[in-house]
Amino acid sequence: MSESEATVPATQGVEGKAKTVHAVERAIDVLEIVAAEGRVGASEIAVRLGVHKSTVSRLIASLQQRGFVEEAGVRGKYQLGFAVVRLAEATVAQSGLVEVAQPECDRLADAFGETVNLAVLDGAATLNVLEARSDRHVALRTWVGQVTPAHATATGKVLVSEMTSGQLRGRLGPNLSALTPNTITDFRAFDVELEHVRSRGWASTAEELEAGLNSIAVPVRSKVTNRIVASICVSGPEYRLAPERFEAVALELADAVARIEAQQSVGAGD
């Protein structure tokens, strides 16, 4: 075998690997756009990436087959799938945070008679990785794996509160979408809101994500770095979880988080 004959397969192998790496990078780009937008179509993704729609459609088909994206209930729109939840759960579970937090969240749900979630930041959204529900007949209908816009949720406000203005805009994008008349859509107003979150140590929403829905959230910090790695949130109907209750609820949440943080064997997210 001559030297030239021996190098042909090697060259083809390198080219094949390069194509595979490029395809993986494109798939990751698609996931990041879906995560940032919440719900998005193939055409919009194609424009963002500067590629043909057929290329994006093939990538979406592959990601959908593996459960990383799914149809969003509107034909032609896609959102993150539950495979992403499994990865997020695995990351959080490595620190023992989910296991430690579950009993406290169950206790809080019983005490407040409302839904309690543990959430992490995923792009421009929050991702619920743990849930505890009360036994009340009227309860918030959520589920582990629900993705919600960070700017319109109490958990999201907590999770982005350590970011600078530049980091915040880079993470959330150029626009803050209005989900209800109460949603904060101006970045300057959102900066002021986050300053309040930092100063008092908790966040709230009053019908900013959904009409009639209020929530309060507090941060969960790493024992090692003291950075925010998750957030615990109580959500419920406005008539039960009125604004005048927010501070008292936040104090009880903070007590529960102190117990959770004390039990962590390692810093979450490190």
C-alpha positions in Angstrom: 0.0 0.0 0.0 1.4 3.4 -1.0 1.5 6.4 1.3 -1.1 8.2 -0.9 -3.4 5.2 -0.7 -3.1 5.0 3.0 -3.9 8.7 3.6 -7.2 8.7 1.6 -9.3 6.9 4.2 -7.7 8.9 7.0 -8.7 12.2 5.3 -12.2 10.9 4.7 -12.4 10.0 8.4 -11.4 13.5 9.5 -13.9 15.0 7.1 -16.6 12.7 8.4 -15.8 13.6 12.0 -15.8 17.3 11.1 -19.3 17.0 9.6 -20.5 15.1 12.7 -19.1 17.8 15.0 -20.7 20.5 12.9 -24.1 18.7 13.0 -23.8 18.5 16.8 -23.0 22.1 17.1 -26.1 23.0 14.9 -28.3 20.8 17.1 -27.0 22.6 20.2 -27.7 25.9 18.5 -31.3 24.8 17.9 -31.8 23.7 21.5 -30.4 27.0 22.8 -32.8 29.0 20.6 -35.8 26.9 21.6 -34.8 27.3 25.3 -34.4 31.1 24.9 -37.7 31.6 23.0 -39.9 29.1 24.8 -41.9 28.3 21.7 -40.5 28.8 18.2 -40.9 27.6 14.6 -38.4 26.0 12.3 -38.5 29.0 9.9 -37.5 31.4 12.7 -34.7 29.1 13.8 -33.4 28.9 10.3 -33.3 32.7 10.0 -31.5 33.0 13.3 -28.9 30.4 12.2 -28.6 31.5 8.6 -29.4 28.1 7.2 -32.1 26.5 5.1 -35.3 25.6 6.8 -34.9 22.0 5.6 -31.7 21.7 7.6 -33.4 22.9 10.7 -36.4 20.6 10.1 -34.0 17.6 10.0 -32.3 18.6 13.2 -35.7 19.2 14.9 -36.9 15.7 13.8 -33.8 14.1 15.3 -34.1 16.1 18.5 -37.8 15.3 18.7 -37.2 11.6 18.2 -34.9 11.7 21.3 -37.3 13.8 23.3 -35.2 17.0 23.5 -37.9 19.0 21.7 -41.6 18.5 21.3 -44.5 20.2 19.6 -45.8 23.1 21.7 -49.5 22.6 21.1 -49.4 25.0 18.1 -48.7 23.4 14.8 -45.2 24.2 13.6 -44.0 25.5 17.0 -41.6 23.6 19.2 -40.5 23.7 22.9 -38.0 21.9 25.0 -38.9 18.2 25.7 -38.6 16.1 28.8 -35.2 14.7 27.9 -33.9 18.1 28.9 -35.6 17.7 32.2 -33.9 14.4 32.8 -30.5 16.0 32.2 -31.4 18.9 34.5 -32.6 16.6 37.2 -29.4 14.5 36.9 -27.3 17.7 37.3 -29.2 18.9 40.3 -29.5 15.4 41.8 -25.7 15.1 41.9 -25.6 17.5 44.8 -28.4 15.7 46.6 -30.5 18.9 46.4 -33.7 17.3 45.0 -33.6 14.5 47.6 -32.9 17.0 50.5 -35.5 19.5 49.3 -38.4 17.2 48.7 -39.4 16.7 52.4 -39.2 20.5 53.0 -41.3 21.2 49.8 -43.9 18.6 50.9 -44.1 20.3 54.3 -44.4 23.7 52.8 -47.2 22.6 50.4 -49.1 21.2 53.4 -48.5 24.3 55.5 -49.6 26.8 52.8 -52.1 24.6 51.0 -50.5 25.6 47.8 -48.1 24.2 45.1 -44.4 24.3 45.8 -41.7 24.0 43.2 -37.9 23.8 43.1 -36.6 25.3 39.9 -33.3 25.9 38.0 -32.4 28.4 35.3 -32.5 27.0 31.7 -31.6 29.7 29.2 -34.1 32.4 29.4 -36.6 30.2 31.2 -37.0 28.4 34.6 -37.3 24.7 34.7 -39.2 22.9 37.5 -37.2 19.9 38.8 -39.3 19.1 41.8 -42.9 19.7 42.8 -45.0 19.3 45.9 -48.8 19.8 45.8 -51.4 20.5 48.5 -54.5 18.4 48.8 -56.8 21.4 48.2 -59.4 21.1 45.5 -58.2 24.2 43.7 -54.5 24.0 43.2 -52.0 25.2 40.6 -51.7 22.7 37.8 -48.1 22.4 37.1 -45.7 19.5 36.6 -42.1 18.7 36.8 -40.5 19.8 33.6 -42.6 22.9 32.9 -40.6 25.7 31.4 -41.7 29.3 32.1 -40.2 32.6 31.1 -37.8 33.8 33.7 -38.9 37.5 33.6 -42.5 36.6 34.4 -42.0 34.2 37.3 -40.8 34.7 40.9 -38.3 31.8 40.5 -36.9 33.4 37.4 -36.5 36.8 39.1 -34.5 35.1 41.9 -32.4 33.0 39.5 -31.3 36.0 37.4 -30.9 38.4 40.2 -27.1 38.0 40.4 -26.6 38.9 36.8 -25.4 42.3 35.6 -27.6 44.3 33.2 -25.5 43.2 30.2 -25.7 39.5 31.3 -29.4 39.8 31.8 -30.0 41.2 28.3 -27.8 38.6 26.8 -29.6 35.8 28.6 -33.2 37.0 28.1 -32.9 38.5 24.7 -33.8 41.9 23.3 -37.4 41.8 24.3 -39.5 40.8 27.4 -42.7 39.4 26.2 -46.0 40.4 27.8 -48.0 37.4 29.1 -50.5 39.4 31.0 -51.1 43.2 31.5 -49.0 42.9 34.7 -45.9 41.4 33.1 -42.8 43.6 33.3 -41.7 44.2 29.7 -39.2 47.1 30.1 -35.6 46.2 31.0 -35.1 49.3 33.0 -38.2 48.5 35.1 -37.0 44.9 35.4 -33.6 46.1 36.6 -35.4 48.0 39.4 -37.4 44.9 40.2 -34.3 42.8 40.6 -32.7 45.4 42.8 -35.7 44.9 45.1 -35.2 41.2 44.9 -31.6 41.5 46.0 -32.3 43.9 48.8 -35.1 41.9 50.4 -33.9 38.4 49.5 -37.0 37.2 47.8 -39.1 37.7 44.7 -42.8 37.8 43.9 -45.2 38.0 41.0 -48.8 39.2 41.1 -50.6 37.9 38.0 -47.5 38.4 35.8 -47.4 34.9 34.3 -51.1 34.1 34.4 -54.2 36.1 35.4 -55.2 35.1 38.9 -51.9 33.5 39.7 -49.4 34.8 42.4 -46.1 33.4 43.6 -43.3 34.0 46.0 -39.7 32.6 45.7 -36.5 32.5 47.6 -33.0 31.5 46.5 -31.1 28.3 47.2 -27.4 28.8 47.4 -24.3 26.6 47.0 -22.6 25.9 50.3 -19.2 26.2 48.4 -19.6 29.3 46.3 -22.7 30.9 48.0 -24.1 31.5 44.5 -27.7 31.0 43.7 -28.2 27.5 42.1 -32.0 27.0 42.4 -35.1 28.6 43.8 -38.1 27.4 45.8 -41.4 28.9 45.0 -44.9 28.9 46.4 -47.7 29.6 43.8 -51.4 29.8 44.2 -54.6 31.7 43.3 -54.6 35.4 43.9 -57.5 35.2 46.3 -55.6 32.8 48.5 -52.1 34.1 48.0 -52.7 37.8 48.3 -49.8 40.4 48.2 -50.2 41.1 51.9 -49.1 37.6 52.6 -46.0 37.7 50.5 -43.5 38.7 53.2 -44.7 36.2 55.7 -44.6 33.4 53.1 -41.1 34.5 52.0 -39.8 34.3 55.6 -41.1 30.7 56.0 -39.6 29.8 52.7 -36.3 31.2 53.8 -36.4 29.1 57.0 -37.0 26.0 54.9 -34.2 26.8 52.5 -31.8 27.3 55.5 -32.5 23.7 56.5 -32.1 22.5 53.0 -28.7 24.3 52.5 -27.5 23.0 55.9 -28.1 19.4 54.7 -26.3 19.6 51.4 -23.2 17.5 51.5 -21.7 19.4 48.5 -22.4 22.7 46.8 -25.1 22.4 44.2 -24.0 23.3 40.7 -20.2 23.0 41.6 
